[in-house]
Amino acid sequence: MKIFKKFISLEAAGGYCLFLAAAIAILWSNSPVQASYDALINANFIFKSKTLNSVVPISFVIDEGLMTLFFFLVGLEIKRELLIGELNSVKRAMLPAIAALGGMVIPAMIYVGLNWNNPVGLGGWAIPTATDIAFSLAVLSLLKSRIPLSLKIFLTALAIFDDLGAILIIAIFYTQKISWLGLGLAFLVEMILVLLNIFQIALPILYFLLGGLIWWLLLISGIHPTLAGVLVALTVPLKIQKAPRARPLNDLQRALHPWVIFLLLPLFAFINSGISLNSLFGTLFTNVSLGIFFGLFLGKQLGVMSFCWVAVQSKLAELPAGMNWKNLYGISLLCGIGFTMSFFIGFLSFESGSFDYQACLRSGILLGSLLSGICGYVWLVFISKKNVGIGGSQGKFDRLRKPKQSFIEGLTL
């Protein structure tokens, strides 16, 4: 629980940095010096030597290069939670998994319904299926002790399943023409990493070099190279039997987490969030923007609530201790904060085209995420005030109740 609580606190703090980076980008892109922002995000890295003369856009370096570290961290989080964390049993994982599924299916259906007659726009169907764990936890952390810890745990678990779904969507639907030779070679390198795991070899330099090779092989094979981060993360040993105190997975996660949360993701947000207010309101009423907006704001809450209701009524799962339908609705609202992964999938969806889908993408994600965050926060504040008794907060109130079933068995909230 110490590791999990530290994870939550870092993600929440990182959400504030994401918000600040996005706000700076929006203000800068609407200031008298807008040209300098455009010049910065459109800059190129130039590599020159006797045998090499290459120009690489800064967007490629961040979106397809550095974001691999983000996916590596996501892979580490998924593996740890499935092995020893809050998702290591079917009983614990069932409700957040079902909620995440609903939070992907219904938003996608809303988007498809609004863009059915637009073949290019239809490619962005997966954009509103994502939930930004850092932003959503940041909003939840503003409530402090007004809410029980089980809400934060549930939202984190849901977002982890959501990330897993996004990874599968990118791997299956957002690939170019596949080079089977490159993919086969990447598979062979992955098998070498699996052998390193089996033989308990945890030298970071080996995983870094072989991971870089997988990244390059995926790039030339037509599959998005950032998925190399997940493939490498799944082979990192959880522990070393000959050295009981060694925890390679936890050590890597602890070392990378602050860099990804406080530097990489804010940089990604800064580069991709800039949009002029004219473009924001000019593209808001296009079907693509409306599909993203309604998918995030309405689709997420409808999907999470309806799938959870069916799961509980059919006895497939039950609400965690300290959670009721009112505060679950607040969580479902916060799930509409898409941001990081929504942007990432959006750029894969609209890499080319005569119409400015990038502006539609930004307006839909920013407004949908903003409204979801505000409404989720206001709702949770409202219900926490109604449930607070004399001399106690919602969190303290839940600790006094005898729960029907603990979300984390053996944990006293």
N, C-alpha and C positions, 0 to 999 in steps of 0.2 A: 504493500500500500504506500510505502514511502516513495518508491519509484513512480507509482501511478499518480500520486498527489503532486510530485515534482513535475511530471509530464503535464498535468493539467495547468499548473501555475505558469509553466513556460509557454504553453500554447496560448493561454489567455494574454500574457504579456506580449507575445508575438502578434496577437490580434491588434493590439493598440498600435504597434509599429506598422502593421499593414495599413491600418486606417490612416495613419499619419502620412505614409508614403503615397497612398492614393489621393489624399487631400492635397498634398503638395503638387502632385502631377496635374490635378484638375485646375488648381489655382494658377499654376505656371502656364498651362496650355490656354488659359483665358486671360492672361496678362498682356501688357503691351510688348513684352519680350517673348511672345509665343514662338517666334522664329528660332530662338535659341533652344527651346525645348524640342522642337521638330528636328533641328540639326543634331541634337544630342542623341535622340532615339533612332535616328536614321544613319548614325555614324557607322563606319566600317573599321575593322581591324585589318591592317595591311601587313602581310608577312612576306618579306623579301630576302632572297639569298641567291647564290649563283645558280641553283637548280630549281628554285621555287619562287613564284610570284603569285600570291593568293590574296584575294580580298574577301573577308568574311564579315557579314553584317553583325552588328552587336546584338540584334534580336535573335540571330541563330545561336550565338554564343550563350545567351541566357536561356532561351526557350528550349533548345535541344542539347545544350552542353551542360550548363550549371544546374538546370532543373533535374538532371539525372541524379544529383545528390539528394534532391527532394524525394524522388521516387525510391532511392536507396533507403532513406530514413523511413518512408512509409512502409517499405517492405520489412524493415527491422521491427517496426511497431506491430505490424500484422502478425509476424512470426512470434514475437514475444507474447502478445495477448492470446494467441491461439494455443501456445504451449504451456505457459505458466500464469497468464494474466486473467482478465475478466471474461474471456471468451473460451476458456479451456474445457468447457463442458457444454453439452447440448442444452441443458436446462438454463444456463446463464446466457447463452448466445441466442436463443430462439427468438425472443421478443425484439431485440435491436436488429437482428438479421431480417425479420419480417418487416419491421418498420422501415429499414433501409430499402428493401425491395419495393414497398409501396411508394416510397419517396423517389424512386427512379421510374417506376412504371407510369404513374398518373401524370407527372410533369411531361414525360415524353409523349403521352397520348394527347395532352392539351396542345403541345407544340405542333405535333403532326396534324392535328385537326385544323389548326390555323394556317398551316403552310402546305396543305395537301396539293395545291395546284402550282406550286413553285418547286421544281426539281432541284434547283441549286440551294434554295433556302431550306428544303427538306433535309439536306445533309447536316444541319445543325440540331437534329432532334435530341441529341444527348446533352446539349449544353445545360438545360435546366435540371438535369438529373443529379448534379453534384452538390455537395455540402462542404463549406469551408470550415474545418474543425477549429482553426485558430480564431477566426472571427466570431464564430458562434460561442465558443467557450469564453472569449473576451466579454461578450455581452452578458453571458451567464454569471461571470465572475463579479460583475458590477453589483449583483444582488447580495453578494457575500453570504452571511449566515441566514438570510431570509429563506433560502431553499435548502433542502437536504442534499447530502453528498451523493445520494443515489441518482439524483437528476443529472449531475455532472458526469457520473459514471455511465449512465444510460446514453447521454448525448455523445460522449466519447466513443462508446462501443458502436453506436449507430453510424457515426462518421467514419469509423475504421472500416465497417462493412461497406459503406458508401464509397470509400477510396478503393476498396477491392473491386467493387463493381465498375468504377471508372477505369481501373487498370484493364479489366477484361474487355470493356467497351473499346478502349483505344487499341488493344491488341487485335481484336476481331474486326472492327468496323472501320478504323482509321489507319489503314495500311495502303501503300501504293502497290504497284505490280511487284509480286514477290520474286526475289532471286533465290531459288531453292538451294543453290550452291552456298551462298553466303549464310542462309539460315541453317544449313546443315553444319557448316563450320562453327557457327555460334553455338549450336547444340553440343558439339564435341568439346568446346571450351567450357561450357556449362558443366559437362560431365567431369571435366578435370577439377572444377570447383567442388563438385559433389564428393569426389574422392578425397580432396583436402579436408572436407567436413568429416568424412568417415574415419580418416586417419588422424583426426583431431589436430590438424595443422592450422594454426590461427595467425600466421604472419600477415599483417595488414598489407604489406607491399605486394604480396602475391595476389591478394584479392583485388587490389587497385590496378595492377598491370593486366591481369586477366579480365577484369571488368572493363577496362579501357578497350581491350581487344574485342570483347563482345559488343560494346557500344559501336565500334567501327563496323563490325560485321553486320549488325542490325541496320545500320545506316545504309550500307550498300545493298542490303537485301530487300529494302523497301518497308521494313517495319520501323515504327518510331523508335529511335535509339535510346530515349529516356527509360524505356522498359528494361534496359540493361541493369539499371539500378535495382529494380525489384528482383531480377534473376540472380544477381550477386547476393543481395540481402538474404534471400532464402537459403543460401548455402553457408552463411556465417554460423559457426558453432555457438550454441547457447552456453555451453560450459565445456571444460576440459577435464576428463576423468583423472589424468595424472596430476593435475593441479587444481584441486577442488575450489580454491578461491578465485581462479581465473574465470571471468565471465566476458568472453570476447564480444558477444552481441550487445550486452548492456554497456560495455565500455565504449564501443563504437557509437552507440546511440547517445550516450552521455556526452561524448566528445563532439559529435556533429550537430546535435539538436540546437544549441544556441546559435551556431553559425547559420544554419538553415533558416531558423525562425526569425532571427534578428538582423540578418544581412541578405541572404539569398531571396527569400520571399518578399521582403519590402522592396528589393531591387526589381524583382519581377513585377510587383504591383506598380512601382513608379514608372517603369518603361511602358506598361500596357494600359494604364488607367487614364492617361491624358486624353481628354475629349473636350472640344469647345461646346459651350452651352447651346450655340446655334445648331450644331450637329446633334446634340443630345435631344433637344425638343423637336428638331426637324425629322429625326428618324424614329422617334418614339412610337409613332402610329403606323409604322410598317408592320407587316405580318410577322417578320422575323423578330423584331423587338417585342411585339406584343406576345408572341409565343414564348419567348424567354421570360418576360416579366410575369405573365400569368402562370407559366410553368413553375417558376420559383415561388411566387407569393401564394397562389391558390393551389397549384398542383402538389407542392410539398406537404402542406397541411392536410389536404384531402387524402393524399396517399398514405401518409404516416398514420393518421387517425383511423382511417377506414380499415387498413390492413391490421392495425393493432386491435381494433374492436373485434374483427372477425377472429383473430388469433385467440383473444381472451375468451370470447363467447364460445368458441369451439374447443376450449380447454387445451389448445396447443401450447399456450404460454399464459403467464399471469403477470400482473403489474408488480414491479419491484416494491419493496418496503419504502414507505415515505412518498410514493407516487400515487396520484389519483388522475382521473380523466381531465381535470382542470389544468394541473401543471404539465400533464403530457401534451395538452394542446399548446401550451406555451413553448414546449420543446419543438413541437411540429412547426411552429412559426419560425423559430430560429434555424430550423433546417433549410429554410428558404434563402439563407445567406450562402450563395454559391461561390462567387468571387474567384479564388485562385484556380481551382480545377475547372470551373466553368469557362474562365478565360482560356485556359490551356486547351480544352476541347474545342472551344470556339475558333481558335487560330488554326487548329487542324481541319476544321470544317470549311472554313472560308479562306483558304490560302490563295485562291485566284478567283477572278470574276470581274465583270465590268461594273457591277453595282457595288457601292461602298458598304459591304456587309460588316466591315470592321466597326463602323460607327453604330450600326444597328446592334451589333454584339455588345458594345460598351454601354449603350444606353439601356438596353434590356437588363443586363447583369447589374449595373450600378443601381438603378432604380428599384429593381426587384429585391436585391440584397438589402438595400437601405430600408425599404418599407418593411421587409420581413424582420429585420433586426429591431427596428423601432417598435413595431406592434408586439413582437415577442417579449421585449423588455417591459413595455407598458402593461401587458397582460399579466406577466409574472409578478410585477410589483403590485398590481391590483389584487390578485388572489392571495398574495402573501399577507397583505394588510388585512384582508378579511379573515384570514385564518390565524392571525396572531392573537394570542390571549394576553391577559394582563401579565407583564413581566416576562414575556417569551417571544421568540421569533418563530417563523415557520420551521426552520431547521431544528430548534430546541423542542418545538412541539412534536415533531416527528420522532425525536429521540425518546420522548416520554411514552409514545404509543407502543403497544406490543404488536409488531408486524405479523401479518399472516405468513409471509414467506420472505426471507432475506434475499435480496438480489445478489449479495456476496455472502455465501454461507459462512457462518462463524464470525462475521464482521459486526461489531457493535457500532452503530452510527452515532 
